Amino acid sequence: QVQLVESGRGLVQAGGSLRLSCAASGGTFSTYAMGWFRQAPGKEREFVAGISRSGGSTYNEDSVKGRFTISRDNAKNTVYLQMASLKLEDTAVYYCAARLSYGNNWSVYGMNYWGKGTLVTVSS
């Protein structure tokens, strides 16, 4: 089975930056599309950013375009989310997820494996 472990939780002031990472084990990392999702209090889990297997294509939810950057290092079996210009509404538990199938399904239901999540709190 694929195991995903997020790191990088923290408290950051609005306008600041934070880098999350997700380490994968138990499979062939380069065959997985990877995504970041988040769940804020009182809201459903939502897609934030995704990256193709090779890293050649990235996808972003509209509210984070220009602020968040997803990347991956297949040699290290790790995917990253660099967050900048953080806003109060970015406060959420952030989840790393992997999809084994080819396609472009970035819904929660399209992902096969999930990490436990890491909390990001943005303060004013």
C-alpha positions in Angstrom: 0.0 0.0 0.0 1.0 3.6 -0.5 1.7 5.6 2.6 1.7 9.4 2.6 3.1 11.5 5.5 2.6 15.3 5.5 4.9 17.7 7.3 5.1 21.5 7.6 2.2 22.3 9.9 2.4 25.7 11.6 1.1 29.1 12.5 1.9 31.8 10.1 0.8 35.5 9.8 -1.3 36.7 7.0 0.9 37.6 4.1 3.5 35.1 5.1 4.7 31.9 3.5 4.9 28.2 4.5 6.1 25.1 2.7 4.4 21.8 3.1 5.9 18.5 2.1 4.5 15.0 1.7 6.8 11.9 1.7 5.5 8.8 -0.1 6.5 5.2 0.5 5.2 1.7 -0.5 5.0 2.1 -4.2 6.4 3.7 -7.3 6.1 7.4 -6.7 6.7 8.4 -10.3 3.6 6.6 -11.4 1.3 8.7 -9.2 -0.4 11.9 -9.9 -0.2 13.9 -6.6 -2.5 16.5 -5.2 -3.0 18.7 -2.2 -6.5 19.2 -0.7 -7.7 21.1 2.3 -10.6 21.2 4.7 -11.5 24.3 6.6 -13.8 24.4 9.6 -17.4 23.9 8.5 -16.5 23.2 4.9 -16.1 20.2 2.7 -12.6 18.9 1.7 -11.6 20.7 -1.5 -8.9 20.5 -4.2 -6.1 22.9 -3.9 -3.3 21.9 -6.4 -2.3 18.9 -8.4 0.7 17.7 -10.4 1.2 15.1 -13.1 3.4 12.1 -12.7 6.4 13.7 -14.4 5.8 17.1 -12.9 5.3 18.6 -16.4 1.7 19.7 -15.7 0.2 21.5 -12.7 -3.3 22.4 -11.8 -4.6 24.9 -9.2 -7.9 25.8 -7.6 -8.8 29.4 -8.6 -8.4 30.9 -5.2 -4.7 29.9 -4.9 -3.5 30.6 -8.4 -0.5 32.8 -8.3 0.0 32.2 -4.6 0.6 28.4 -4.2 3.0 26.3 -6.1 3.0 22.5 -6.2 6.2 20.7 -7.1 7.6 17.2 -6.8 11.0 15.5 -6.6 10.6 11.9 -7.8 14.1 11.1 -6.7 13.1 11.8 -3.1 9.5 10.5 -3.4 8.2 13.8 -2.2 5.7 16.4 -3.3 5.7 20.0 -2.0 3.2 22.8 -1.6 4.8 26.2 -1.4 2.3 28.7 0.0 2.8 32.4 -0.2 0.7 35.5 0.4 -1.3 33.5 2.9 -4.8 34.7 3.8 -7.0 34.0 6.8 -9.3 31.9 4.6 -6.3 29.5 3.9 -6.6 28.2 7.4 -7.3 24.5 7.1 -6.1 21.0 7.5 -4.1 20.2 4.4 -4.0 16.7 3.0 -1.7 15.0 0.5 -3.2 12.5 -1.9 -2.1 10.2 -4.6 -3.9 8.9 -7.7 -2.7 5.8 -9.4 -4.8 6.0 -12.5 -4.2 8.1 -15.6 -6.6 11.0 -16.1 -7.4 14.4 -14.8 -9.9 13.7 -11.9 -9.0 16.0 -9.0 -12.1 15.4 -7.0 -11.8 13.9 -3.5 -13.3 10.7 -4.9 -10.7 10.4 -7.6 -7.8 10.0 -5.3 -6.7 6.6 -4.1 -4.5 7.2 -1.1 -4.4 10.0 1.6 -2.2 11.3 4.2 -3.4 12.1 7.7 -3.3 15.9 7.2 -1.4 18.8 8.6 -2.9 21.9 10.2 -2.1 25.3 8.8 -3.3 28.3 10.8 -3.1 31.8 9.3 -3.4 34.6 11.8 -4.1 38.3 11.4 
